[in-house]
Amino acid sequence: MHIFDYTFLDEGVLPAELVNLTSTISALNAISEERRGRNATVYTELQKIARIQSVKGSNAIEGIITTDARIKEIVEGNSAPLNHTEMEIVGYRNALDEIHTSFADLSINEQTILHLHQVMTEVAAYEGAGQYKTDDNIIAEIDEYGRRRVRFSPVPAAETKDAMEQLILAYIDARDNPRISKLLLIPCVILDFLCVHPFADGNGRVSRLLTLLFMYKSGFNIGKYVSFEEQINQSKDFYYGALQDSSKGWHTNENSYTEFMKNFLSTLYKCYKELDKRFSTVNGKKLKKSERIEQTVLNSVLPISKSEICEFLPDVSPTTVEAVLGKMVKDGFIKKLGTARATKYVNAKHIH
């Protein structure tokens, strides 16, 4: 029987890679928050884009797909759902919107988890909306020959409520421990949730909603402006591989959360990188080319290379980018890091 216990996060023996990545992400988050305060209008536009992509990405992971045009119409409320697939999409939109607008008022408890499942599934008239599973379920996969096999056996239905109670209590204990990183705790709790698999359907989508809720409550709201779900969707194999690696031995408490933590942190880091790209695109519509280059570098939360700037600004020539960068370095606005092809540039204010 699995014992829910996150005290290992307080033992100081975690891989240095994870600890360093959490520090980097925390620093990037602080820079992003400072930038958001100065660019409210731009971030409002980014939120509109991310909202659509989150609904699309999270559903696409589960094979719930429609056209981009229909996704946009449904998410923006310009059209009622026309079929069961679109009803599921509306349900996710409704649950996502509640987290975006009311996360501060949502307590982390069983009632909230059941409520989010209900909101997400009631539009599509799920029989078990807002209720734990009543029958045992399995996580299966199909091999190259079309044969099915059980990849993981979640907690039995009869033990689900007790498991969820234990999971929540263990989370609260760890959350209230100032020595435990919230960023490392989140993926551990999500992995355990997925191993419990408390619902007959919708566990993956609820896990992503909970990830956002945990992140927002911990002060990391990047998911409002860049779709965390879409980043997972773009690297599904990496995500499922990490999930499988970290769930091995789960029932007997012999599993390691490391790979799933790495996946979570890597995905989060990619969100900040994508934020830079989108910020440059949305923020640079009415600026001269040289000004757009300047803003791209100065507003980047990450060190950025010439090739990345060219990717963000495809209508600007590499020669122009190089000239503007050279002038900015000379004038002391940015710092040059590395040499040759490894050269990157960063706002001088971010160098302490």
C-alpha positions as CSV (number, residue, x, y, z in Angstrom):
1,M,0.0,0.0,0.0
2,H,1.4,3.4,-0.9
3,I,2.2,5.8,1.9
4,F,1.8,9.5,1.0
5,D,4.9,11.2,2.4
6,Y,6.8,14.2,1.0
7,T,9.3,14.6,3.8
8,F,12.0,13.4,1.4
9,L,11.9,16.9,-0.1
10,D,13.2,18.3,3.2
11,E,16.2,15.9,3.5
12,G,18.7,17.9,1.4
13,V,19.7,15.0,-0.8
14,L,17.8,16.0,-4.0
15,P,19.7,16.1,-7.3
16,A,21.5,19.4,-7.8
17,E,20.0,19.7,-11.2
18,L,16.5,20.0,-9.7
19,V,17.5,22.4,-7.0
20,N,19.3,24.7,-9.5
21,L,16.4,24.6,-11.9
22,T,13.9,25.6,-9.2
23,S,16.2,28.6,-8.3
24,T,16.4,29.6,-11.9
25,I,12.6,29.4,-12.4
26,S,12.0,31.4,-9.3
27,A,14.3,34.1,-10.6
28,L,12.6,34.1,-14.0
29,N,9.2,34.3,-12.3
30,A,10.2,37.4,-10.4
31,I,11.5,39.1,-13.5
32,S,8.3,38.1,-15.4
33,E,6.1,39.6,-12.6
34,E,8.1,42.8,-12.7
35,R,7.6,43.0,-16.5
36,R,3.9,42.2,-16.2
37,G,3.4,45.2,-13.9
38,R,4.7,47.5,-16.6
39,N,2.9,45.9,-19.5
40,A,-0.7,45.1,-18.3
41,T,-2.2,45.5,-21.8
42,V,0.3,43.1,-23.5
43,Y,-0.2,40.5,-20.8
44,T,-4.0,40.7,-21.2
45,E,-3.5,39.8,-24.9
46,L,-1.2,37.0,-24.0
47,Q,-3.8,35.6,-21.6
48,K,-6.4,35.5,-24.4
49,I,-4.0,33.4,-26.5
50,A,-2.9,31.1,-23.7
51,R,-6.5,30.4,-22.7
52,I,-7.4,29.1,-26.1
53,Q,-4.2,27.0,-26.3
54,S,-4.7,25.5,-22.9
55,V,-8.2,24.3,-23.7
56,K,-6.9,23.0,-27.0
57,G,-3.7,21.4,-25.6
58,S,-5.2,19.6,-22.6
59,N,-8.0,18.1,-24.6
60,A,-5.7,17.1,-27.5
61,I,-3.5,15.1,-25.1
62,E,-6.6,12.9,-24.5
63,G,-7.5,12.7,-28.2
64,I,-10.4,15.3,-27.9
65,I,-9.8,17.3,-31.0
66,T,-11.6,19.8,-33.3
67,T,-10.5,22.5,-35.7
68,D,-8.6,25.6,-34.5
69,A,-11.5,27.8,-35.7
70,R,-14.0,25.8,-33.6
71,I,-11.8,25.9,-30.5
72,K,-11.5,29.6,-30.8
73,E,-15.3,30.1,-31.2
74,I,-16.0,27.8,-28.3
75,V,-13.5,29.2,-25.9
76,E,-14.5,32.8,-26.6
77,G,-18.2,31.8,-26.1
78,N,-19.2,32.7,-29.7
79,S,-20.8,29.3,-30.4
80,A,-22.6,26.6,-28.5
81,P,-21.1,23.1,-28.6
82,L,-22.4,21.1,-31.5
83,N,-21.4,17.6,-30.4
84,H,-20.1,15.5,-27.5
85,T,-16.4,16.4,-28.3
86,E,-17.2,20.1,-28.2
87,M,-19.2,19.7,-24.9
88,E,-16.0,18.2,-23.3
89,I,-14.0,21.2,-24.6
90,V,-16.6,23.6,-23.1
91,G,-16.3,21.8,-19.8
92,Y,-12.5,22.2,-19.7
93,R,-12.9,25.9,-20.6
94,N,-15.3,26.4,-17.7
95,A,-13.1,24.7,-15.1
96,L,-10.0,26.5,-16.4
97,D,-11.8,29.9,-16.2
98,E,-12.8,29.2,-12.6
99,I,-9.1,28.5,-11.7
100,H,-8.0,31.6,-13.5
101,T,-10.5,33.9,-11.8
102,S,-11.0,32.2,-8.4
103,F,-7.8,30.3,-7.5
104,A,-7.3,32.4,-4.4
105,D,-10.7,31.3,-3.1
106,L,-10.3,27.6,-3.9
107,S,-9.0,25.5,-1.0
108,I,-6.9,22.5,-1.7
109,N,-9.2,19.7,-0.5
110,E,-11.3,16.9,-1.8
111,Q,-14.3,19.1,-2.3
112,T,-12.4,21.3,-4.7
113,I,-11.0,18.4,-6.7
114,L,-14.5,16.8,-7.0
115,H,-15.9,20.3,-7.9
116,L,-13.4,20.8,-10.7
117,H,-14.2,17.3,-12.1
118,Q,-17.9,18.1,-12.0
119,V,-17.5,21.5,-13.8
120,M,-15.3,19.9,-16.4
121,T,-17.6,16.9,-17.1
122,E,-21.2,18.1,-16.4
123,V,-21.6,19.8,-19.8
124,A,-21.0,16.5,-21.5
125,A,-23.4,14.8,-19.1
126,Y,-20.8,12.4,-17.6
127,E,-22.6,9.9,-15.4
128,G,-19.9,10.2,-12.7
129,A,-19.4,13.9,-12.8
130,G,-17.9,15.1,-9.6
131,Q,-17.8,11.6,-8.1
132,Y,-14.9,9.2,-7.4
133,K,-14.9,6.0,-9.5
134,T,-17.1,3.2,-8.4
135,D,-15.3,0.5,-10.4
136,D,-11.6,-0.4,-10.5
137,N,-9.8,1.0,-13.5
138,I,-6.6,0.3,-15.3
139,I,-4.1,2.3,-17.4
140,A,-3.5,0.2,-20.5
141,E,-1.4,0.5,-23.6
142,I,-1.4,-1.1,-27.1
143,D,1.8,-2.6,-28.4
144,E,3.0,-2.5,-32.1
145,Y,1.1,-5.8,-32.7
146,G,-2.2,-4.3,-31.5
147,R,-2.1,-6.3,-28.2
148,R,-3.3,-4.5,-25.1
149,R,-1.5,-4.8,-21.8
150,V,-1.9,-3.2,-18.3
151,R,0.8,-0.6,-17.8
152,F,-0.4,0.5,-14.4
153,S,-3.1,-0.6,-11.9
154,P,-4.3,2.4,-10.0
155,V,-5.7,2.4,-6.4
156,P,-8.9,0.2,-6.2
157,A,-12.2,2.0,-6.2
158,A,-12.9,0.9,-2.6
159,E,-9.7,2.6,-1.4
160,T,-9.9,5.7,-3.5
161,K,-11.5,8.1,-1.0
162,D,-9.0,7.1,1.8
163,A,-6.1,7.5,-0.7
164,M,-7.3,11.0,-1.7
165,E,-7.7,12.0,2.0
166,Q,-4.1,10.9,2.7
167,L,-2.8,12.6,-0.4
168,I,-4.4,16.0,0.6
169,L,-3.2,15.7,4.2
170,A,0.4,14.9,3.1
171,Y,0.3,17.8,0.6
172,I,-0.8,20.2,3.3
173,D,1.9,19.1,5.7
174,A,4.6,19.6,3.0
175,R,3.1,22.9,1.8
176,D,3.3,24.3,5.3
177,N,6.9,23.3,5.7
178,P,9.0,26.4,4.7
179,R,12.0,24.1,3.9
180,I,10.2,22.3,1.1
181,S,10.2,23.9,-2.3
182,K,6.7,24.4,-3.7
183,L,8.0,23.8,-7.2
184,L,9.3,20.4,-6.3
185,L,6.2,19.5,-4.3
186,I,3.7,20.1,-7.1
187,P,4.9,17.3,-9.5
188,C,5.1,14.8,-6.6
189,V,1.5,15.5,-5.7
190,I,0.3,15.3,-9.3
191,L,2.1,12.0,-9.9
192,D,0.4,10.6,-6.8
193,F,-3.0,11.9,-8.0
194,L,-2.4,10.2,-11.4
195,C,-1.4,6.9,-9.6
196,V,-4.6,7.0,-7.5
197,H,-6.6,7.7,-10.7
198,P,-9.7,8.6,-8.7
199,F,-12.1,9.2,-11.5
200,A,-13.6,6.8,-14.1
201,D,-12.7,9.4,-16.7
202,G,-11.0,12.8,-16.9
203,N,-8.0,12.1,-14.6
204,G,-5.4,13.5,-17.0
205,R,-7.3,16.8,-17.6
206,V,-8.1,17.2,-13.9
207,S,-4.4,16.7,-13.1
208,R,-3.5,19.6,-15.4
209,L,-6.1,21.8,-13.9
210,L,-4.7,20.9,-10.4
211,T,-1.2,21.6,-11.6
212,L,-2.3,25.2,-12.6
213,L,-4.1,25.6,-9.3
214,F,-1.1,24.5,-7.2
215,M,1.2,26.8,-9.3
216,Y,-1.0,29.8,-9.0
217,K,-1.4,29.3,-5.2
218,S,2.4,29.1,-5.0
219,G,2.9,32.4,-6.8
220,F,3.8,31.0,-10.3
221,N,1.1,32.2,-12.7
222,I,3.0,31.7,-16.0
223,G,0.2,29.3,-17.0
224,K,-2.1,32.3,-17.5
225,Y,0.1,33.8,-20.2
226,V,1.7,30.7,-21.8
227,S,-0.3,27.4,-22.0
228,F,1.4,24.8,-19.7
229,E,-0.9,22.2,-21.2
230,E,0.2,23.0,-24.8
231,Q,3.8,22.6,-23.8
232,I,3.0,19.2,-22.4
233,N,1.1,18.3,-25.6
234,Q,4.1,19.3,-27.7
235,S,6.3,16.8,-25.8
236,K,3.8,14.1,-24.9
237,D,6.3,11.2,-25.3
238,F,8.7,12.9,-22.8
239,Y,5.8,13.5,-20.4
240,Y,4.4,9.9,-20.5
241,G,7.9,8.5,-20.3
242,A,8.6,10.5,-17.1
243,L,5.2,9.4,-15.7
244,Q,5.9,5.8,-16.4
245,D,9.4,6.0,-14.9
246,S,8.3,7.7,-11.7
247,S,5.3,5.4,-11.2
248,K,7.3,2.2,-11.2
249,G,7.2,0.7,-7.7
250,W,4.6,3.2,-6.6
251,H,2.4,0.8,-4.7
252,T,5.3,-0.5,-2.6
253,N,6.8,3.0,-2.0
254,E,9.8,2.1,-4.1
255,N,9.2,4.7,-6.9
256,S,11.4,7.8,-7.5
257,Y,9.7,11.1,-8.3
258,T,12.8,12.5,-10.0
259,E,12.0,12.0,-13.6
260,F,8.5,13.5,-13.2
261,M,9.9,16.4,-11.3
262,K,12.4,17.0,-14.1
263,N,9.6,16.9,-16.7
264,F,7.6,19.4,-14.8
265,L,10.4,21.8,-14.2
266,S,11.6,21.5,-17.8
267,T,8.1,22.2,-19.1
268,L,7.8,25.2,-16.8
269,Y,11.2,26.5,-18.0
270,K,10.0,26.2,-21.6
271,C,6.9,28.3,-20.7
272,Y,9.2,31.2,-19.7
273,K,11.1,30.9,-23.0
274,E,7.8,30.9,-24.9
275,L,6.6,33.9,-22.9
276,D,9.6,35.9,-24.3
277,K,8.7,34.9,-27.8
278,R,5.0,35.8,-27.5
279,F,5.7,39.0,-25.6
280,S,7.9,40.2,-28.4
281,T,5.3,39.4,-31.0
282,V,2.4,41.0,-29.2
283,N,4.4,44.0,-27.9
284,G,6.2,44.8,-31.1
285,K,3.3,45.4,-33.5
286,K,3.7,49.2,-33.9
287,L,7.4,49.6,-33.3
288,K,10.3,50.2,-35.7
289,K,12.5,47.2,-36.4
290,S,15.3,48.5,-34.3
291,E,12.9,49.2,-31.4
292,R,11.5,45.7,-31.7
293,I,14.9,44.2,-31.4
294,E,15.7,46.4,-28.4
295,Q,12.5,45.4,-26.7
296,T,13.0,41.7,-27.5
297,V,16.3,41.7,-25.6
298,L,15.4,44.0,-22.8
299,N,12.1,42.2,-22.0
300,S,13.5,38.7,-22.2
301,V,13.6,36.9,-18.9
302,L,16.2,34.5,-20.3
303,P,19.5,35.3,-22.1
304,I,18.7,35.3,-25.8
305,S,20.8,34.6,-28.9
306,K,20.9,36.4,-32.2
307,S,19.3,33.4,-33.9
308,E,16.4,33.4,-31.4
309,I,15.8,37.1,-32.0
310,C,15.6,36.4,-35.7
311,E,13.2,33.6,-35.0
312,F,11.0,35.9,-33.0
313,L,11.2,38.7,-35.6
314,P,11.2,36.9,-39.0
315,D,10.8,40.1,-40.9
316,V,14.0,41.6,-39.5
317,S,17.3,40.7,-41.2
318,P,20.2,39.1,-39.2
319,T,22.4,42.1,-40.2
320,T,20.0,44.5,-38.6
321,V,19.8,42.4,-35.5
322,E,23.6,42.2,-35.2
323,A,24.0,46.0,-35.6
324,V,21.4,46.8,-33.0
325,L,22.9,44.3,-30.5
326,G,26.3,45.7,-31.0
327,K,25.1,49.2,-30.3
328,M,23.2,48.1,-27.2
329,V,26.2,46.3,-25.8
330,K,28.4,49.4,-26.4
331,D,25.8,51.7,-24.7
332,G,25.7,49.4,-21.7
333,F,22.0,48.4,-22.0
334,I,22.7,44.7,-22.4
335,K,25.5,42.3,-21.5
336,K,27.1,39.8,-23.8
337,L,27.4,36.2,-22.5
338,G,29.6,33.5,-24.1
339,T,31.4,33.5,-27.4
340,A,30.9,32.5,-31.0
341,R,27.8,30.4,-31.6
342,A,27.1,30.2,-27.9
343,T,26.8,34.0,-27.6
344,K,23.7,35.3,-25.8
345,Y,22.5,38.7,-24.6
346,V,20.7,39.7,-21.5
347,N,19.3,42.9,-20.0
348,A,22.1,44.5,-17.9
349,K,19.6,45.1,-15.1
350,H,19.3,41.3,-14.7
351,I,23.1,40.9,-14.0
352,H,23.9,41.4,-10.4
